[in-house]
């Protein structure tokens, strides 16, 4: 199925979203009902100790989900996230392209 919106429309929305002047999210790829964004690494995203702060991940998830909805329903859709729940993951120690599934082979057992 063809997405209900274009790359140009999605990128224009990201470019004009006031909050994105801080996060600088970029559209990587999308399809009907799916979206991948890049989150450029910034030192101010780190907590003491070097882990990336949870609100960065939550904002990225919110944006990616909204853009995925738009690919199905069109850019005039004005949904907002009502509930966003994240579960703790392992600590990130270096900048890396995001989003990627955690590497479970190196997960520390507690």
KAWO-V673815 format. One record per backbone hydrogen bond with DSSP energy under -1.0 kcal/mol. NH is the residue of the N-H (numbers start at 1). CO is the residue of the C=O. Records with the same first field share a line. If there is no record, write none. Layout:
BEGIN
NH: CO, CO
END
This chain:
BEGIN
4: 71
10: 6
11: 7
12: 8
13: 9
14: 10
15: 11
16: 12
17: 13
20: 17
21: 18
22: 19
23: 19
24: 20
26: 38
28: 36
29: 36
31: 34
34: 31
36: 29
38: 26
45: 42
46: 43
47: 51
50: 47
53: 45
56: 53
57: 53
58: 54
59: 55
60: 56
61: 57
62: 58
63: 59
64: 60
65: 61
66: 62
67: 63
68: 64
69: 65
70: 66
71: 67
72: 69
73: 69
74: 70
77: 74
104: 102
106: 103
END
